[in-house]
Amino acid sequence: MKEIFLDTETTGLSVKDGDRIVEIACIETNNLIPTNKIFHKILNPEKKVSQEAQKVHGFSDEFLSNKEKFKDIVDEFLSFIDGKKLIIHNAPFDIGFLNNELKKVNKKSLDSNPTEDTLVLARSKYPSSSNSLDNLCKRFNIDLSKRLKHNALLDCELLREVYINLSGEKEPSLVFQDGNTLSDFSVDPSKIDINREKIIVELSRDEASKHDNFLKRELKKNFF
């Protein structure tokens, strides 16, 4: 099953108070590897954005006034997530807003998609810590330099990196065309030639010098 990392931005914090969605972003992955398929829409919520929300995501009423409405993009959205697992940070918040929007346009709620809440997962691993997306990124040394405001599309990518760390999948598993994974392949010890002659390749002075310079330059970087 493919995964969808999903995030929304809203006019405020309460569906009950009439708050609505101003941005939806989805990143599709297959075994956590991005497929390069995204769904991203900025919407006219048909409601004023609260001052607190505008400070968070930066979308003004004027900016949103000429954007598409949820009813204009709902079919495209439902088609994009159909049959895929949803991975969301604080899922009840986003699902609550999405189901409210779906109800307004006479569409079924999001009951058929399996959903994993990364906030619940983080709290189970770090029960005494703050598990906001920002703090989890800091815990896992994920670059936050581009996150000047909350942005649903950027937050989806950050969430993907957080989820890989939370789930212990430092590297996504390899799946071959026949459906096998790397662990399905084994080596028969009887076929290993333990007596084969080693081949030693000597570096030239120029190659050795270039290698030393490369190590001095590259080891300063933090690859992890």
N, C-alpha and C positions, 0 to 999 in steps of 0.2 A: 504493500500500500504506500502511495506517495504521501508526503507530509506537506502541510501548509502552515507556515509561520505567519500569524495574523496579529494585527494591531489596529486600533482605532484612536482617533482624537474626537473630542466632543465639545459641545457648547457649555457644558457644565458637568456636574458629578451625579445628577439624579434623573433617572427616567421618569420617576413619579412627578417631578417638577417640570416635566416637559422638555428636558434637555435632549439634544439629538446629535447625530454623527456629522462631523465636518470632514473627516478623512478616513479612508479605509486603505490598508495596504496588506498584500499577501505575497509571500515568496514561496514558490513551490520547490520542494526538494524530493529526491528519490534516494532512500537510504541516507538521508542527511546531506547528500551532494546536490548543490543547486542545479536545477534544470534550465536556468536562465529564463524561466517563465515567471512573470510577476503580474499582479493586478494592483493598480494604484489609482485611486480617484479622490479628488478634492471636491466636496459637495456643498451646495447651497442648503443649509439646514432648515430654511424657512423659519428661523428663530434667531433672535439676537444672541451673540456670544457673550458670556459673562466676562467681566474684567479679569477675574482670576484665571479663567480658561485661556483667554487671549495672552496672558503673561506666559502661560505654559507652552502653547504651540505657535503663537504669533499670528493667527488668522483673524483678520478684522471682518466686520460685517460688510464693509465695502468690497473687500477682496473676494468674499464668498458670494456676493449678490448675483454674479453672472455665471456661476458654476452649475454643473448638472445637478439634478435632484436625485435622491435615492431611487425613486421610481424609474428613472431613466437608465439606471445601471444595474438594477436588481437581477435581471435575467443573466447578464454577463457575469455578475458576481457568483450567483448560484451555480452556474455552469463551471466556473473556474474551480470551486471548492468541492464539486460533486464527487462523492466516493473517496475523499481524502481525509486523513487524520489532521485535526486542527491542534496546533501547539500555540498556546497563548499564555502570557504572563498576567495573572489575576483574571482568569477566564470568565468568572461570573459577571464581571463588569462589562467586558466586550460583548459576550453572548447576550447579556440582558439588553444592551443597546441595539444589537443587531436584530434580536427577536422583536423588539419594539418597532423597528423600522419595517421589518417583514410583515408584522401584523397590520401596519398602516396601509400596506399595498396588497393586502389579502393573500399573502404567501405563507406557507407553512414555516414553523419555527425550526431552528437548527437542532433537530433531535437525532437525525440519522448519521451525523458525522461523529466518529469517536473523537474525544477531546482530551488533551493532557494539559494540566495547569502547571506551568513551571514554578509558580509561586508556592504551590503545595509541595512540589518536589524539593524546592530549595529549603522550605521550612522543615521538612523531614530530615534534611542533611545538616542544616545549620539552625537548630531551633532557638538559639539564644542570640541570633544576629539579625540585623536589618537586612531583608532580602529584596529590596527594590532592585530594579534593573540596573540602575547606576552602581549600586553597591556590589552587585554580583559581577558586573564588568570589572570593577576595581579588584575584587577578590581574584579574578582569573586573568588579570593583566590584559584586558581587552581595551583597545584604544577608544577613548571617548572624546577625542579632540574635535570631532565633527558635530558632536551633540550639543550645540549651543541652545537650541530649542527642542522640545519634543517633536519628533517627526516620525510618523507611522512607518514609513518605508525604511528609514535608517534603523528604527527600533526593531523592526523585523529581522534585519541582518544581525544586529547586536544580540537579539534573542537566540538566533540560530547558533551563534558562537557560545553563548552562555549554556544553551541546552546540551551541546556537545560535551562541555566540561561537566555539567551536572550529571549527565547520564554515563560519564566515564568513557565515552567514545571519542578519545583523542583524535583518532583517525577514522573516518567512515569506512565500513567494511567494503571490500571489493566483491562485486558480483559479476560473474562472467556471463557471456551470452547464453550458455547452456543452463544457467540457473545455479551453478555451483559457486561456492565461495572459496576463498583461499584455504580455509581450514579443511575443505573436502579433499584436498590433494595431499598425498603422503608419499614419502620416499622409501623404497625398499632397501634396507641397509645392506642386503646381500649384493646389491648392484653397485655399491659404492667402491671404487678402486682406491684403497687406502695406501697402495704402494706406488701410486703415480708420482712421477718426478715433478718437483716444484720448479717453476720457472721464475727466476729472479731478474727483474728488469732494473738496470742502473740508470739513474737520472743524470743528465748532463749538468754541468755547473749552471748553465743558463736556466734550465728547467727548475733546478733546486732553488735558485735565487728567486725566480718568479713565484714558486710555491711558498717560500718564506714570507715574501711581501704580501701574498694573498692572505695568509693566516693572520699577519699583523693587522691587516686592514679589516677583514671580515669578522674576526673574533670579537671586535669591539661592539658588533651589533647584537641585539637581543632577538633571537629568532623565535623565542617562546613567550 
